[in-house]
Amino acid sequence: MKIFQFKTNINSTQQQEKIKPLLHEIKGITRWSVNNNAMQVEGYGIKPEKIIDIITSAGYTCSIIED
């Protein structure tokens, strides 16, 4: 399992509800959360570029936080 951290401008429950169905469409995601403009995504076989594309297409900023 891989864990990815992203910086984003998603910070409200309403915004999280907007991206929820989009993230559920990505095969391999087992869990995700957003807290203080940071998003954590866990799963198998997921590509961070796919997550970034989906979040930015929904109108939010999203960039990976490198370890």
C-alpha positions as CSV (number, residue, x, y, z in Angstrom):
1,M,0.0,0.0,0.0
2,K,1.2,3.5,-0.8
3,I,0.3,6.7,1.1
4,F,0.4,10.0,-0.8
5,Q,0.2,13.5,0.7
6,F,-1.1,16.5,-1.3
7,K,-1.3,20.2,-0.6
8,T,-4.7,21.5,-1.6
9,N,-7.1,24.4,-1.1
10,I,-9.9,22.0,-0.1
11,N,-10.9,23.0,3.5
12,S,-14.6,22.7,4.0
13,T,-17.0,19.8,4.4
14,Q,-18.9,20.9,1.4
15,Q,-15.8,20.9,-0.7
16,Q,-14.9,17.4,0.5
17,E,-18.4,16.2,-0.4
18,K,-17.8,17.6,-3.9
19,I,-14.7,15.5,-4.5
20,K,-15.9,12.4,-2.7
21,P,-17.6,10.8,-5.7
22,L,-14.6,11.7,-7.9
23,L,-12.1,10.0,-5.6
24,H,-14.4,6.9,-5.3
25,E,-14.1,6.5,-9.0
26,I,-10.3,5.9,-8.8
27,K,-9.7,2.2,-8.6
28,G,-7.3,1.3,-5.8
29,I,-8.0,4.0,-3.3
30,T,-8.7,2.5,0.1
31,R,-8.9,5.6,2.2
32,W,-8.6,9.4,1.9
33,S,-8.9,12.4,4.2
34,V,-8.5,16.2,4.1
35,N,-7.3,18.2,7.1
36,N,-5.9,21.7,7.2
37,N,-5.5,22.0,3.4
38,A,-3.6,18.7,3.3
39,M,-5.0,15.6,1.7
40,Q,-3.8,12.1,2.4
41,V,-4.7,9.2,0.0
42,E,-4.0,5.6,0.7
43,G,-4.3,2.7,-1.7
44,Y,-2.8,0.2,-4.1
45,G,-1.7,0.9,-7.6
46,I,-2.8,4.5,-7.6
47,K,-0.9,7.2,-9.4
48,P,-0.6,10.6,-7.8
49,E,-0.9,12.3,-11.3
50,K,-4.4,10.9,-11.6
51,I,-5.5,12.3,-8.3
52,I,-4.0,15.7,-9.1
53,D,-5.8,15.7,-12.5
54,I,-9.2,14.9,-10.9
55,I,-8.9,17.4,-8.1
56,T,-7.7,20.2,-10.4
57,S,-10.5,19.5,-12.9
58,A,-13.0,20.0,-10.0
59,G,-11.6,23.5,-9.6
60,Y,-9.2,23.0,-6.7
61,T,-5.5,23.2,-6.3
62,C,-3.6,20.0,-5.7
63,S,0.1,19.2,-5.6
64,I,2.0,16.3,-4.2
65,I,4.1,16.8,-1.1
66,E,7.4,15.0,-1.6
67,D,8.8,13.0,1.3
